[in-house]
Amino acid sequence: MSTLRFKAVEKLTATTYKEYKVEKKLSEYFCENVFTLEKMRAYLTKVAFSQMKEAIEKGKKIDRSIADQIAVAMKDWALSKGVTHYTHWFQPLTGATAEKHDSFFTPIEDGRGIERFNGGMLIQQEPDASSFPNGGIRNTFEARGYTAWDPTSPAFIIDTTLCIPSVFISYTGDTLDYKTPLLRAIQTLDAAATEVMKSYFDRNVKKVQTTLGWEQEYFLVDLGLANARPDISLTGRTLLGHSPAKGQQLDDHYFGSIPLRVINYMKELEVECMKLGIPVTTRHNEVAPNQFELAPMFEEANLAVDHNSLLMDIMGRVAGKHNFKVLLHEKPFDKVNGSGKHNNWSLATDTGDNLLSPGKNPKQNLQFLTFFINTIMAVNNHGDLIRSAIASANNDHRLGGHEAPPAIISAFIGSQLRDVLDELEKVTEGKLTPDEKTDLKLNLVGKIPEILLDNTDRNRTSPFAFTGNKFEIRAVGSSSNCAEIIITMNTIMADQLREFKTKVDTLIKKGLKKDEAIFNQLRDYVKECKNILFEGDGYSEEWRKEAEKRGLKNLRTTPEALKVELDKKNIEVFVKNGVYNEREIIARNEIKLEKYINLIAIESRVLADLSRNHILPTAIRYQNQLLENVRGIKEIFDDDFKEIAKDQIQLIQDISNHNNVIKDLVYQLRGLRAEAKVMETAQEKAEHFCFVIKPKLEEIREHVDALEMRIDDEMWPLPKYRELLFMR
């Protein structure tokens, strides 16, 4: 065994693990390190507290004088918890969170110092906008950008730093983060949905919130073993490695007994989450070996996105204490299930109704059908935008395999609800007769709660599935920021609801009663969106063929998916609803393409380095050992030499052939990357990396994996899959 690999395994087997003890009830930890409304009440005047509450609940602007009071209160609370610094915590387009720490400490006269924090410091900071992805919005010499406090998401403490959730914008006012467009998308859907509710169902509704429940999948591998793999350290996944004899074939890991070392990690992670107000409630083994999942309660979408971004950081911090490395890559291991982040999306009113849940009477069920069918219609009209929102180099490895939904966007609603829509579609054109109204209310609308009660199954092969009172967007990647898909979902839904209201109002003006107008319009939508409804196996080749007949796009790769973002129709829906301007859309498209290019470029360089400096030298050393052995056989068995040594000679030839192919492919990679440098557009470069360079990486892997099965196990330089996936 190589020295590096031996040391990694030796460190793992020699380590002892202490049980992590939870000292008190989880509810007692909850929000311990969060500046909640309850804590604000204790620190703020009545006027300041009232303004802060209205800012959180209604989005009202906070006066500067009140901001000073809030800043002092926030500082005093933080100092009482041992905090020394503060930061505007934001989510730039890197995919990670960002923070610049400043001390509360300020020197004053006579060699003394005090802790200072005011409203101006709370409201705004100034990081370097050109050093973050900006898609050409900012030049290197135009560095100014601003982070601005988001009062709707509470401040929290990490270690000795007060973290203030913030938006990030350029000097020109263009958005450079995920939070700003998310807040815009939440606001535009709130306005559209509230208008529909007030006009047709409930005049008392003043606000419609987007709710989100995410499910985070991840792998845990031993830290020593991970550090002995340059590909894991630099790319988050294994670029080579032969499958072990046992993988996930027996389905024995899923929901199985959680290993002791892992449960200790999970317990500490849950405590840290609770302290930060992240209401995690579910933990279990996932399908693949060493793969796990955790999930929280549903929350308002902005807070849920912040919590998921924060969680991904906390997971890494806690894992290190348990000698684990967390892998959030969508496909860390070849031929093993990858990881997703299911986004459960729904809408809730300030009066307590879930708009995707049926009610106790026909009116409430008509309300349910309105939002249910409009959601499907939004996906029908803009499925390509949903596909582009989940597109990434990492997720391309996962989508379309027998573990994740395909790249074809379809909607699963279950056979019972499909029957409801079919029955609605058959309703006679024009005004409903009294008999038809009664039939609809009693036989169609009235039975929806009972239908959903029995409709508990779900389709794990569908990228967009209705699961009782929410839609589960299953194709989102595990390392993604949840904001991307929620921004898209909210925007297309807001656009759809506005169109719906315009059409219904037009029918009412023509003389139809309100319920009749709604029914007529919903019936028309059911006819329009039938192509996107699919109840079968999304993994099957038959569905791919059927989807093509229906005219559904199969955007299999990220470059294909990102290209459609710039279609006129897709730009218009964001601009019209005030979520992005055209410049921001183009910039973000450029950023995503550049990230795709850079990720594959890094993978190609890492794989070339592994091949040249780890694999080929090992293969040559083993080949030389075999040659020495063959020479010894020749000296002893000269006459029968060829017959006795034929297997070893064949092995030497096989190793030599694989070595030669690997060397040639590595040399080709350098030339192919050079070709990309002279290409004019990011789209052209991305397609080159996707369709020309990526296949070369797969070819190299195929030959390296073949060498792994031929070379002495003790000589192989890297931890193997059986060690990464099965050592506890």
C-alpha positions, 0 to 999 in steps of 0.5 A: 500500500502506498505511504499516503494511503497507508497513513490515511487508513492507519489514522482512521483505524487508530482513531477513537470516537467519543460519544457526543452528548446532548446536554438539554432538550433541543427546544431549549437550544432553539434560536439560542444564537439568533436575535429573535423578536422575543430578544428584540422586545427585551432590548428595544423601545416600544417604538423601535420594536414596533417598526422592526416588527412591521419591517419583518412582517410587512417589509416597511422601511425603518427610520434611520434613528430607529436603525441606530437603536436597533444597532445598539440593541443588537450589539449589546445582545451580541456582547452579552454572548461574547461576540467581538466582531460583526459581518454582513453575511451575504450570498454572492454568485460563487455558490458559497456564502461570504463575510468580511469581519469588522471589530466592534472595538474602536480606540478612543483618547487616553489609550482607551477603547470602546465597542461601537456599532451604529445604524450606518454600520448595521445598514450597509458595508462596502465589499469589493464588487469586482472580486466576486462573479459579476458577468462583466457588470463591474470592471476590475478598476470599478471595485465598489459594491454594497451589502445592505441589511435584510431585516426580514432575516434575523441576525445570528452568531457564529463563534464570536461573530455577529452575522447580519443577513444582507443583500449584495448589489453593485455601485450601479444598483445591479444585483450580484447575489441570490438574495436580492432577486429572491426577495423581488420574486417573493414580493411579485408572487405575493402581489399576484397571488394576493390579488387573485385571493382578494378578487375571487376567494377571500378579501381578508387576505393581505399577504401570500407567502412562499414556503419552502422545505428543503431536503439535504442529501450528502456523503460523509467520508473519513477526513484522512482518506479524503485528504489522500485523494487530490480529486476529492480535495480539489473538485469534491468528487472522485475523478477516477476509481473502480466500483467496489464489489458491493455497492448499493445493490442490496438496498441495505443502507437506506433507512438502516441503522445509523453508524455510531460515528455518524450519529455523533456527528448528526447529534452535534450538527442538530444542536448547532442548527437549533442554536441558529434557529434551523428547525431540522427534524429528520435524519436518515441513511440514504440509498448509497453507502455513506450517504445521508439526509437531513430535513427541516420543518417548512419555513418562509422561503427567504429564511429557508434559503438563508438556513440552507446556505448556513447549514452547508457551512455548518456541516463542514465545520462540525464534520471536521470535529468528527474527522469527517469530510462532507461531500455535497457534490451531486455525484461524488462516486461513479456508478453510485447514487448522487445527492439532490436537494428536493425543494418542497414549494407551496404558498400560504396566506396570512390567514393560515391557508395553504393554497395547495391544500383542498378545503372543507367546502366547494369554494375552498376546493375551487381555490385549491384548483385555481392555484394547483392548475395555474402552477402546472400551467406555469411549468408548462409555459416555462419548463425550460427555465426550471431546467436552466435553474437546476443546471450545473456541471455537477448536476449534469452527472446526476440528471437522467440516471436511475437515481434522479429525475431526467432533464425533461421537465414534466409534472406528476400529479397522481392518477386520481387528480389527473381524473379530476382534471380530465373531468373538468376538461369535459365540462360543456363550453360556455355557461354552466347549466344548474345541473352541471354546477351541482355536479361539479360542486358535489362530484368533482370539487367536493371529493378532492379532499378524499381523493388526496387522502388516498393519493399518498404515493409519489413519483421519484422519477418526476422532476416536479411532483405534487405530493399532497399539499405542495410541489416537490422540485426533485431535480435540484442539486445538493450543492445548489443554492435553493434561491435559484429555483425559487426565484424561477418558480415564483416568477413564472407563477406570478406571471401565470396568476396575472395572466389568469386574472386578466382572462377571468376578469375578461370573462366576467365582463362578458357576463359570466358569473365569477365561479363560471369564469374561473371554471372556464379558464381552468378548463382551458388551461387543463387542455393546454398543459396536458403534454407536461403531465406524466404519471409513468417512469421518467427514467425509461427510454419510452418516456424520452421518445414520448416526450419528444413526440409531445414537443417537450425539450430534453436539455441534457447538458448545462450549455444546452439548458443555459442557452435557452435562458437568453430566449426573448420569452424567458428574458421577458418574464423576469423583466416584466415581473421586476425580478431581473433587468436584461443586463442582470440576466445576461450577466448571470448567464455569463457567470454560470457558463464561466463557472461551468467552464472553470469547473471542468477545466479544473477537473481536467487539470486535476485528472491530468496531474493524478494520471502523470504523477500518481497513476502512471509512475505506479503502473510503471513500477508494477510493470517493472516488477512484473518484468523482473519476475518474467526475467527470473522465469526465463532464467529458470524455465528457458524452454517453457518460458513463454508458456509459463509467463504468458499471463504475466506477459499479457498483463505487462502488455495490457498495462503498457497499452493503458499507459500509452492511451492515458499519456496520449489523452492527457497530452490531448487535453492540453491542446483542447484547453488551448483551443477553448482559450481562443473561442470568442463566447462563453457559450462556445467555450462551454459547449467545447468543454461539454462535448469535446473535453468531458468525453476525454475525461471519461476515456482517461477514467476508463483506462485508469480504472482498468489499471486499478484492477490490474495493479497490486493493491498494496501499490495503488496510490489512492484510497479506493472506493471500498475504503471511502464508502465502507470504512466507518 
